[in-house]
Amino acid sequence: KNNRSLDNLKIIELLSVVFNILFLIFLTKEEKLCWVCGVIGSLLGAFVLYNSRYYSETLLYLFYALIGVFGYYYWNQKKTKNFVIKRMPWTKITGVIIAGLLFSFGVGYLMSKTNASKPYYDALSSVFGVIATFLELYKYLVSWSFWIVLNAYTIWLYEVKELNFLAIQMMLYTILSVYGYHKWYLKVTPKIH
């Protein structure tokens, strides 16, 4: 029976990856359908991560599902020409990074009081995942920079627990994040002739 539940968990993990990849593809195109795919993929991923004792990541994926509902609604309301990709000043980016590191340490400390696996590493990816999600929701170009680093880091985090499909997802996410950055960069930067 244990092997069967493991096989079912791998199927759920694979379905999560498919929906999450669709999310990212639609996000790079700024299509609000991304949020629907993100909700489904995130809920499936949360189930897998919980069963792997990555509790901060589980909470992150549940957050992704909630923000997906909000994101769909928010992007639906923002169909105007003013809802465009924008830059964030370096001073604010630095402040966001410092706050993220401090908050990560706090969450890691709290999670270390549970039976969580790698609580500080897990908290780091989770906290910065929340930050990057808000940056993408409000269409800040720097969100893609956060995602590139975060996705590359999370490959290792998932490999440790043999979450191979999720690790492959993060490899694809890293590549797609570079593509997303390039695509959004071309929209935010005036073309020089």
Sequence and secondary structure as in RCSB ss.txt:
>XXXX:A:sequence
KNNRSLDNLKIIELLSVVFNILFLIFLTKEEKLCWVCGVIGSLLGAFVLYNSRYYSETLLYLFYALIGVFGYYYW
NQKKTKNFVIKRMPWTKITGVIIAGLLFSFGVGYLMSKTNASKPYYDALSSVFGVIATFLELYKYLVSWSFWIVL
NAYTIWLYEVKELNFLAIQMMLYTILSVYGYHKWYLKVTPKIH
>XXXX:A:secstr
 HHHHHHHHHHHHHHHHHHHHHHHHHHHTT THHHHHHHHHHHHHHHHHHHTT HHHHHHHHHHHHHHHHHHHHH
HH  STT   B   HHHHHHHHHHHHHHHHHHHHHHTTTT SSHHHHHHHHHHHHHHHHHHHTTBTHHHHHHHHH
HHHHHHHHHHTT HHHHHHHHHHHHHHHHHHHHHHHHHS    
